[in-house]
Amino acid sequence: MKTQKRILIIAAMLFAGIGSINAQDFQTGYFLGGYQYGYRLNPAFQSEHSHAALIFGQLGLTQTSNLGVDNFLFVKDGKTMLFLNDKVSSQEFLGKLNKKENNVSVDFNLNLISAGFWVERMFFNIDLNVRTMNTVSLPYDLFRFLKDGASSNPQYNFAGTGVHSKEYVELAMGWSRNWNNFITGGARLKALVGVAQVNAYFNNLDLTLNKDKWSISAQGTLDASMMQGLSVDLNEDGSYKYETLKINPSKLGPAGYGAALDLGVTVTPLPWLTASVAILDLGFMAWNNEINGTSLMSSYTWEPSQSDPISVTGGNEGDKNPMDQELEKMKQALEGIYKFVPAENKGPKTEMLPFRMNVGAELRLPWYDRLSLGLLYSMRNGQGFNWQEGRISLNISPLNWLSLSGSTAFNDFFHSFGFGLNIHPGVINLFFGGDVIPGRVISLNQFSPSLSNIPGFIGIPASDLNFNAYFGLSIAIGKRKVDYRKRIIPQEED
């Protein structure tokens, strides 16, 4: 039975292999004193200094999922084991999964160039960023297939399996103005240049494992755009031959163009209260559809090996291993459903960007206004991946050049803790932090006796697969214009 499970595991991984690994900025930084890139979260926010940065202005990596490590690792008899272990029942494993859809999203953001400068009460900024947003969707039946194989229900429906990926370059220019430390308004205009996009998914994908016949039937679509000047050939059967990617340097050009607008405002009705709201990514993207197709093969049927598939070494010397036979047949079936033929509706496609919103309130202690409590509601809506979050932050700026924030958040997928540290003495601005910090880890020495010498504190997160981290370094220019309360410093106090 172990061999059969191995076959099923490998096949399932191939199904999931069509995926790649949503955009979000440093949420804990919303109330972090001196945070240079607050205008990304709300374009009304103003940096305390004019600044310049190259390459390392801000680097961010975010992973979001409704799956967790504890969905796949279980502790039995004092030992940590995978969900495939016979001691973990199907009900125990599958009961912890979403029965509709499971998502994993990854966002990477690299700031190549950043600059900001002050003109009286107005602050201007410009950024050049590289961004990638990716989501892979995995249906419940995929995990049921991994656990049960052909032993329980031999029919599985993997409809909804797919990947959505976008990569683009972003040039953003922003402006904000403060009126008497009461109200600040701001806007950012962003020009987008597409590098590539892929939407590949199966509307229908069924696997049937009967005793004498195994079959796969599929109906899938591929919608992709790549840079102009890149092309692929076709196989004899009319399907795309991806390994023949060609580059024509004289015709290289973007895969698409787009634009977006960010709007924000802050209001300070009381000395100890600041309210703010921002709407981000109001815009569109127009892609050139160079690859647009439907699945070539709708079904594939084969007979499983008559040899005992449980035996790994059965048969005479030189005979082909039964496991290899099954893998070869499964490989042929999978190759068939992965093939896409060009569709007739090729051409440019325009889509709206998923928009985001931040609504915040910061309350300062009357007797010590360097300490504040921040409340932030965030949401993202669009393209099938909607997300909401409520975050509470405790923020302190004990010194003019040192700020710290600690936060806790509840969203649609998980509960998390975050932190931020900003060192901004006036020459440099250095920050790092994250919105999702693993609280408990599973020690690596629990997995195998060979790892028993590894210290117990070294391990992997015990709960979710959610994680993010941010780092940034910029050069501060000129006098400090904004204090720890994010208020304009009057000229006579400079």
C-alpha positions in Angstrom: 0.0 0.0 0.0 3.0 2.3 0.6 3.9 2.1 -3.1 0.4 3.0 -4.2 0.3 6.0 -1.9 3.6 7.1 -3.3 2.2 7.0 -6.8 -0.8 9.0 -5.7 1.3 11.6 -3.9 3.5 12.1 -6.9 0.5 12.4 -9.2 -1.1 14.9 -6.8 2.0 17.0 -6.7 2.0 17.1 -10.5 -1.6 18.4 -10.4 -0.6 21.0 -7.9 2.5 21.8 -10.1 0.5 24.0 -12.5 0.5 26.6 -9.8 3.0 29.2 -8.8 3.5 30.4 -5.6 -1.8 39.4 -3.6 -0.5 42.8 -2.9 0.0 44.1 0.5 2.3 46.5 2.3 3.6 46.7 5.8 0.4 47.0 7.8 2.1 47.3 11.2 3.9 50.3 9.7 0.6 52.2 9.5 1.2 53.7 13.0 5.0 53.3 13.2 6.6 56.6 14.0 9.0 57.8 11.3 8.1 55.0 8.8 9.3 56.4 5.5 6.8 54.6 3.3 3.6 55.3 5.2 2.3 57.0 2.0 2.0 53.6 0.4 -0.6 52.7 3.0 -2.3 56.1 2.9 -1.1 58.7 0.4 -1.9 61.5 2.9 0.9 60.3 5.2 4.0 62.5 5.0 7.6 61.4 5.7 9.4 63.2 8.5 12.4 63.9 6.2 13.1 64.4 2.5 14.8 61.1 1.5 16.4 59.1 -1.2 16.9 55.3 -1.6 18.4 52.9 -4.1 17.6 49.2 -4.4 17.1 48.7 -0.6 14.4 51.4 0.0 11.9 48.7 0.8 11.9 44.9 0.4 8.8 43.0 1.3 7.7 39.4 1.1 4.2 38.2 2.1 2.5 34.8 2.0 -1.2 34.4 2.9 -3.1 31.1 3.1 -6.0 29.4 4.7 -3.8 26.3 5.1 -1.5 25.8 8.0 1.4 23.6 9.0 -0.9 22.0 11.6 -3.1 20.9 8.8 -0.4 18.5 7.8 1.6 17.7 10.9 0.1 15.7 13.9 1.5 14.7 17.2 0.9 11.1 18.1 2.4 9.2 21.0 4.8 12.1 21.6 6.0 12.1 18.0 5.4 14.5 15.2 4.2 12.8 12.0 2.8 13.7 8.5 -0.9 13.4 7.8 -0.1 10.4 5.5 0.9 8.3 8.6 -1.7 5.5 9.2 -2.0 6.7 12.8 -3.7 9.9 11.5 -7.2 9.1 10.4 -8.8 10.6 7.3 -11.5 12.2 9.4 -8.9 13.8 11.6 -6.9 15.2 8.7 -9.7 16.2 6.3 -11.9 17.7 9.1 -9.4 20.6 9.5 -9.6 21.6 5.8 -11.9 24.0 4.0 -14.3 21.8 2.0 -14.7 24.4 -0.8 -11.3 25.8 -1.7 -7.8 26.3 -0.3 -5.6 29.2 -1.4 -2.0 30.1 -1.1 -0.9 33.6 -2.2 2.5 35.1 -2.3 3.4 38.8 -2.9 6.9 40.1 -3.5 7.7 43.8 -3.6 11.1 45.3 -4.4 11.6 49.1 -4.3 14.3 50.0 -6.9 14.3 53.8 -6.6 12.6 56.0 -4.0 12.8 59.8 -3.4 10.7 62.3 -1.4 11.1 66.0 -0.8 9.3 68.8 1.0 8.0 72.1 -0.3 6.6 74.1 2.6 3.6 72.0 3.8 3.6 69.8 0.7 5.4 66.5 0.4 6.2 64.9 -3.0 7.4 61.3 -3.5 8.3 59.1 -6.4 8.9 55.3 -6.4 9.9 52.7 -8.9 8.9 49.2 -7.8 8.9 45.6 -9.1 5.9 43.6 -7.9 4.7 40.1 -8.3 1.3 38.8 -7.1 0.5 35.1 -7.2 -2.4 32.8 -6.0 -2.7 29.1 -6.4 -6.1 27.4 -5.6 -6.3 23.8 -4.4 -9.6 22.0 -4.0 -10.6 19.9 -1.0 -10.6 16.7 -3.1 -6.9 17.0 -3.9 -6.1 16.5 -0.2 -8.7 13.7 0.1 -6.9 12.1 -2.9 -3.6 12.4 -1.1 -4.9 10.8 2.1 -7.3 8.1 0.8 -6.1 7.3 -2.7 -8.2 4.5 -4.1 -9.0 3.0 -0.8 -12.3 4.8 0.0 -14.1 6.8 -2.6 -12.4 6.1 -6.0 -13.8 9.3 -7.6 -12.4 12.7 -7.2 -13.3 16.2 -8.5 -10.4 18.7 -8.8 -12.4 21.5 -10.4 -11.1 24.9 -9.4 -7.4 23.8 -9.4 -5.5 26.8 -10.9 -3.0 29.5 -10.6 -3.3 33.3 -11.1 0.0 35.2 -11.5 0.9 38.8 -12.3 4.3 40.5 -12.6 4.7 44.2 -13.3 6.8 47.3 -12.9 5.2 50.2 -11.1 6.2 53.9 -11.3 4.3 55.9 -8.7 4.3 59.7 -8.0 2.6 61.1 -5.0 1.6 64.4 -3.4 0.2 65.4 0.0 -0.6 68.6 1.8 -1.2 69.5 5.4 -3.6 72.3 6.5 -2.9 73.6 10.0 -2.2 70.2 11.4 -5.9 69.5 11.2 -6.4 67.8 7.9 -4.0 66.3 5.4 -5.0 65.1 1.9 -2.9 63.1 -0.6 -3.0 61.2 -3.9 -0.6 58.9 -5.8 -0.8 58.2 -9.5 0.7 54.9 -10.6 1.8 53.8 -14.1 2.0 50.1 -14.6 4.1 48.2 -17.1 3.2 44.5 -17.4 5.9 41.8 -17.5 3.8 38.7 -17.6 0.4 37.3 -16.4 -1.0 33.8 -16.3 -4.4 32.5 -15.5 -4.5 28.7 -15.8 -7.3 26.7 -14.2 -9.6 23.7 -14.7 -13.3 24.1 -14.9 -13.6 20.4 -14.7 -11.0 17.8 -13.6 -12.2 14.3 -12.6 -10.2 11.3 -11.6 -11.8 7.9 -11.3 -9.8 4.9 -9.8 -11.8 1.7 -10.4 -10.3 -1.7 -9.9 -9.8 -2.5 -13.6 -9.7 1.0 -15.1 -8.3 4.4 -14.1 -9.4 7.5 -16.0 -8.9 11.3 -16.1 -11.3 13.8 -17.7 -10.5 17.5 -17.9 -11.7 20.8 -19.3 -9.2 23.6 -18.7 -8.4 27.1 -20.0 -5.2 29.1 -20.3 -5.0 32.8 -20.5 -1.5 34.2 -20.5 0.4 37.3 -21.6 4.1 37.7 -22.0 6.4 40.4 -23.2 6.2 41.3 -26.9 9.1 39.7 -28.8 8.6 36.3 -27.1 7.0 33.5 -28.9 6.4 29.7 -28.7 6.0 27.1 -31.4 3.3 24.5 -31.7 3.5 20.7 -31.4 2.3 18.4 -34.2 -1.0 18.0 -32.4 -1.5 21.8 -32.4 -0.7 22.4 -28.7 1.7 25.0 -27.4 5.3 23.8 -27.2 6.5 25.7 -24.2 10.1 24.6 -24.3 10.6 26.4 -27.6 10.3 29.9 -26.2 12.0 32.3 -28.6 13.2 35.8 -28.1 13.3 38.5 -30.8 15.4 41.4 -29.2 14.3 43.9 -31.9 10.6 43.4 -31.0 10.9 43.3 -27.2 8.1 45.3 -25.4 5.8 45.2 -22.4 3.2 42.5 -21.9 0.7 45.2 -21.0 0.0 48.7 -19.6 -2.1 50.0 -16.8 -2.7 52.9 -14.4 -4.0 53.2 -10.8 -4.9 55.9 -8.3 -4.5 56.0 -4.5 -6.5 58.6 -2.4 -6.1 59.3 1.3 -7.0 61.7 4.0 -6.2 62.2 7.7 -8.1 64.4 10.2 -7.1 65.4 13.7 -10.3 66.7 15.4 -8.7 66.4 18.9 -5.1 66.7 20.0 -5.1 63.1 21.0 -7.1 61.6 18.1 -6.2 61.2 14.4 -8.5 59.4 12.0 -7.6 58.3 8.5 -8.9 56.6 5.4 -7.4 55.5 2.1 -8.5 53.8 -1.0 -5.8 52.2 -3.0 -5.3 50.6 -6.5 -8.3 52.2 -8.2 -7.3 51.3 -11.7 -7.0 48.8 -14.6 -4.5 46.7 -16.5 -4.6 46.0 -20.2 -2.8 42.8 -21.2 -1.7 41.6 -24.6 -3.0 38.0 -24.9 -0.2 36.2 -26.7 -1.2 32.8 -25.3 -4.9 31.9 -25.0 -6.1 28.3 -25.2 -8.2 25.4 -24.1 -7.1 22.0 -23.0 -6.4 19.7 -25.9 -7.2 16.4 -24.3 -10.6 15.9 -22.5 -10.1 12.4 -21.3 -7.5 9.6 -20.8 -8.2 6.0 -19.7 -5.8 3.2 -18.8 -5.7 -0.1 -17.1 -3.7 -0.3 -13.8 -0.9 -2.9 -13.7 -2.0 -6.4 -13.1 1.2 -7.0 -11.0 0.9 -6.4 -7.3 1.4 -2.6 -7.1 2.1 -3.0 -3.4 5.4 -4.7 -4.1 8.3 -2.3 -4.8 10.8 -4.9 -5.8 8.5 -7.7 -7.1 9.2 -9.5 -10.3 12.2 -11.1 -11.9 15.5 -9.2 -12.1 15.4 -6.9 -15.0 11.6 -6.6 -15.0 10.1 -3.2 -15.0 9.0 -2.2 -11.5 5.2 -2.1 -11.1 5.5 1.3 -9.5 7.4 2.6 -12.6 4.7 1.3 -14.8 2.0 3.1 -12.9 4.0 6.3 -12.9 4.6 6.1 -16.6 0.9 5.8 -17.3 0.0 8.6 -14.9 2.6 10.8 -16.5 1.1 10.2 -19.9 -2.3 11.1 -18.7 -1.1 14.3 -17.0 0.9 15.4 -20.0 -2.3 15.1 -22.0 -4.4 17.4 -19.8 -1.7 19.9 -19.5 -1.6 20.5 -23.3 -3.5 23.6 -24.5 -4.3 24.5 -28.1 -4.7 28.2 -29.2 -8.2 29.6 -28.9 -9.9 31.9 -31.4 -10.5 34.8 -29.0 -6.9 36.0 -28.8 -6.4 39.7 -28.3 -5.9 42.4 -25.7 -7.8 42.0 -22.4 -8.5 44.8 -19.9 -9.2 44.0 -16.2 -9.8 46.0 -13.1 -7.2 45.8 -10.4 -8.1 44.4 -7.0 -8.7 47.5 -4.8 -7.7 47.9 -1.2 -8.9 50.1 1.6 -7.4 51.2 5.0 -9.4 52.9 7.7 -7.5 53.9 10.9 -7.7 55.7 14.2 -4.8 56.6 16.5 -5.4 57.5 20.1 -2.6 59.1 22.1 -2.4 59.1 25.9 -3.0 62.6 27.2 -0.4 62.2 29.9 2.3 60.7 27.6 1.6 61.4 24.0 4.6 59.4 22.8 2.5 56.3 23.4 -0.5 55.6 21.3 -3.1 52.9 20.5 -3.8 52.3 16.8 -7.0 50.7 15.3 -6.8 49.6 11.6 -9.4 48.0 9.4 -8.1 46.7 6.0 -9.7 45.0 3.1 -8.9 43.8 -0.4 -11.5 43.0 -3.0 -11.3 41.6 -6.5 -10.4 38.8 -8.8 -11.7 36.0 -6.6 -9.5 36.6 -3.6 -11.2 38.8 -1.0 -9.7 39.6 2.3 -10.6 41.6 5.5 -8.5 42.3 8.6 -8.8 44.1 11.9 -5.5 45.2 13.6 -4.7 46.7 17.0 -1.3 48.4 17.4 0.6 49.7 20.5 3.1 52.3 19.3 5.8 54.2 21.2 8.4 56.8 20.2 10.5 57.1 23.4 13.1 59.1 21.5 12.8 61.4 18.4 14.9 58.9 16.5 13.5 55.6 17.8 10.0 54.1 17.2 8.5 50.8 17.9 5.1 49.1 17.2 3.6 45.9 18.2 0.3 44.6 16.7 -2.2 41.8 16.7 -4.6 41.1 13.9 -7.6 39.0 13.1 -8.5 38.3 9.4 -10.4 35.9 7.2 -7.6 33.3 7.5 -5.7 33.5 10.8 -4.8 35.4 13.9 -1.4 37.0 13.9 1.1 39.1 15.8 3.4 41.8 14.2 6.1 44.2 15.1 8.0 47.1 13.7 11.3 48.8 14.6 12.3 52.1 13.0 15.7 53.8 13.7 15.6 57.3 12.2 18.3 59.6 13.7 18.3 62.1 10.8 21.0 60.7 8.6 19.5 57.3 7.8 16.2 55.7 8.1 16.4 51.9 8.9 13.3 49.8 9.6 12.4 46.1 9.7 9.5 44.1 10.9 6.6 41.9 10.0 2.9 41.5 10.3 2.9 37.8 10.9 5.3 36.4 13.5 5.2 32.6 14.2 4.3 32.1 17.8 5.1 28.4 18.3 7.5 26.1 16.5 7.7 22.3 16.1 11.3 21.2 16.9 13.1 19.5 14.1 14.5 16.9 16.5 11.0 15.4 16.8 11.0 14.1 13.2 13.8 11.7 13.2 16.4 10.2 15.6 19.1 11.5 13.3 18.0 15.0 14.2 18.1 14.5 17.9 21.3 16.7 18.3 19.5 19.7 16.9 18.5 22.2 19.7 14.8 22.1 20.6 14.2 25.7 19.7 15.1 25.2 16.1 12.1 24.2 14.1 9.3 25.2 11.8 6.1 27.2 12.5 3.5 25.0 14.3 0.4 26.7 13.0 -0.2 28.6 9.7 1.6 29.0 6.5 1.3 32.8 6.8 4.3 34.9 6.9 5.7 38.3 5.9 8.8 40.4 6.4 9.9 43.9 5.5 13.2 45.7 5.5 14.2 49.1 4.3 17.1 51.6 4.3 17.1 55.1 3.0 19.1 58.3 3.4 17.4 61.2 5.2 18.0 64.7 3.7 17.5 68.0 5.5 15.7 68.9 8.7 12.9 66.9 10.3 9.6 68.3 9.1 7.2 66.0 11.0 7.4 64.9 14.6 6.5 61.6 16.3 2.7 62.6 16.3 2.9 63.0 12.5 2.3 66.7 12.7 4.2 69.5 10.9 6.9 71.0 13.1 6.5 74.8 13.0 9.4 76.7 11.5 10.4 78.3 14.8 10.7 74.9 16.4 13.1 73.5 13.8 
